[in-house]
Amino acid sequence: MTEFTIASFNVKNLIGPDREYYRFQEYTPEEYAWKKDWMAEQLLALDADVVGFQEIFEEEALRDVVAEASRRAHAHNKATIPDEGKRYHRKVIFRKLGVDPWDNAALAFAPNVADAGPGERRPGLAVLSRLGFVGEPEVVQDLAEPVTIPFPALRGLEGEAGSYTLTRLSRPILKVRIPVDGQVVTLFNCHLKSKLGEFITPKGAEFAPEEDLTRYDPVGRALGSLRSAVRRMAEAWVLRKLIVEEIRKGNPVVALGDFNDGEHAVSSEIICGEVPFKNYAWMLRHDAEARIDRYSADQNKAITEAVEAVRLRSAEKLFVRKSLRDMVYTSSFGGVYESIDQILLSRHFHPENEGRVADMTYFSVLNDHITDGSHPEAPYNKLASDHGQIMAHFQLRE
């Protein structure tokens, strides 16, 4: 049976040397060499067929890293795998020890349309695939039709309660189609709005008042967090819409990336879809005229199937349930460890679905290096990442 792996890798600000990405932040040539070395080693450890990258400022820098990883893969294989002249070279153990280089892998890069000059750069996304792509990759960031979210008035009040309109995503969504031995999997790579608050700079001012921490404004900063959360949830809805459209075409879907919240937080719930109610036959109908007006047993089955058909499941949670292992974490933010990077699967991969196209056999987490600037013992944290890499292992079903 065909085996394949899909990974997510937030690299934390990949860009070439001597290029200011955020204000006063850049890599010296030595720092860039260190970061390239670290990333190449992480790719080698993952040995993934498909990798979704986040926080890529320049395609050239990523190609440089991939080329270095491939060079190391060749060197590793030469030192580890016996040549064909050895009678024992066919033993399975040597195939397990080898790493497939990415010499002929396809790379799709989605730059951020909001990317500006030095100090005001904005990161994009990329997908690396040894399996290639079917068709052209698609990038979604500027919305052809803005998303307007109206709020209904509270009971007892007339009129609307305002609305929020989204015209551009903070970072692109990259959609690619991956061929796997006759089966095609649609993959969405995303990086939703960060947890950092959004503050408004008054006209003529150099910065927003809330950014001045010497005059700490807890209420204003809370409003900034609210803006950030609303934008993140709206972006999650845009991704959810794309996912549902793809599932309804009958296509297996994998959605991965940095969601900037945990699996049970709001934006992830929006992306995954709602969990079906245990028994809709108990629930009062939407058009009930009497207390006995409830959904029928047949309607209960139909509604449950409609909800289940477009749900995504967390690969991490499927693995934890299967293995009874401890929960994993993928990110450190402000000294708090949690899982905000996700690999989500349509029911085409769910173990209880008889019609599934593949089984997830394992879930890997490379998180032993995670740290962030809040830790005094990690002064060079920008050279690695504040994220762990995650990878789902699959076996295609015949």
ABEGO torsion letter per residue (X at the ends): XBBBBBBBBBAGGBBBBGBBABBGBBBBAAAAAAAAAAAAAAAAAAGBABBBBBGBABAAAAAAAAAAAAAAAAAAAAAABBBAABAAAABAAAAAABBBBAAABBBBBBBBAABBBBGABBBBBBBBBAAEBBEBBBBBABBABBBBBBBBBBBGBBEBAEBBBBABBABBBBBBBBBBGGBBBBBBBBBBBBABBBBBBBBGBABBAAABAABBBAAAAAAAAAAAAAAAAAAAAAAAAAAAAAAAAGBBBBBBEBAGBBAABAAAAAAAEBBBBABAAABBBAABABAABBBBAAAAAAAAAAAAAABBBBAAAAAAAAAGBBBBBABBBGGBBBBABBBBBBAAABAABAABABBBABBBBBAAABBBAABAABAAAAABBABBBBBBBBBBBX
